[in-house]
Amino acid sequence: MYQFLKKIKDVLIYQFHNDDLITIQGNQTISHLTLLSNDLKLQNKLDHVTAYDIVIYQNNIFITESNSYDSYLLNLTDHKLIIIKKLEYTLNIKGNDFKNYYIASAYIGRIKCFILINLETSKILKKMPITLGLGFVDFLISDNLIISANSDSLGLFTLDNEKIWTHNINDILIQEKKGTIRAMKIYNDNVIIVSELGYISINIATGKINWATDGYADVIEVVGNIGYVGTNHSLSKINLDTGLRSGYGWEYNGFPDFEYNGEKYGAVGYGVIYHEGLLWYAVYDSGQSFIIAINLHDGYYEWILNVKEANKIDNLKFHNNRMYIRDVDNNLFVYENI
């Protein structure tokens, strides 16, 4: 399926812009922003840019420099990165977008708040208190609505902090112990909640509970009307329209062990993501890292890749016929589909 192309060291962050690969390489103290072309050759580099994330919108790139704690707007044109200006705010890049809107916590001077900005112009459209919603923004639903959640509650709020509805998952999934929200996804007009106690579907507009069912998972990947829910050692399916659960016939829904080059390995790993009709799962066992391609319908292991030089894998992405695998030592392994 995939053939090894290149190993890139010290990759803290990587994102894509058309056929180009944008990385921040180095360490937490000093790093640089690089632009690699489709053939993975260096096109442009900005030294001494120590940033912890990137937001890309068309040719605009937003970064926050983690040493000076200043935010900058960059432009990417003709395979060149150019710093356009220092922004009037310090942006927490871990935000949420909707069309050309972006909401995140930020500092304006010494005041911490939420801001809504236009990603085309970089201008602030609205300032909001840091107490907006439940203190976090998980989804920007429109230019005026957010879903906000904390450890066990979630709700729909306007940007003027008007509450539309809220729910505590422990009031819905009533069990002896208390649970916490592990993951959320938007499905059609609903928000799907994954927790230690079970799964819930809530209509975003009304707050009506569509269904709730027992279970346990840390992650969810949505494909059509099916949610593939799992932990680092298990996987099952849930119909997102009805809440009906099903599995693959594995004992306790646990991933089966597998053999590679005559050795047996346990399939304990990192999440699942969907790509080209398969679920892709990263595994680490006995000092070896693997990527397993799993059949959606019957759970069969269609293909197994041993990423020989990798430590434990912490990130997996697909882009333009390529697979990008990063390990905990910040090595990025690039493979191409052949």
Buried (B, 14 or more C-beta within 10 A) or exposed (E): BBEBBEBBEBBBBBBBBEEBBBBBBBEEEEBBBBBBEEEEEEBBBBEEBBBBBBBBBEEBBBBBBBEEEBBBBBBBEEBEBBBEEEBEBBBBBEBBBBEBBBBBBBBEEEEEBBBBBBBEEBEBBBBBEEEBBBEBBBBBBEBBBBBBBBEBBBBBBBBEBEEBBBBEBBEBBEEEEEBEBBBBBBBEEBBBBBBBBBBBBBBBEEBEEBBBBEBBBBBBBBBEEBBBBBBBBBBBBBBBBEBEBEBBEBEEBBBEEBEBEEEEBBBBBBBBBBBEEBBBBBBBBEEBBBBBBBBBEEBEBBEBBBBEEBBBBBBBBBBEEBBBBBBEEBBBBBBBEE
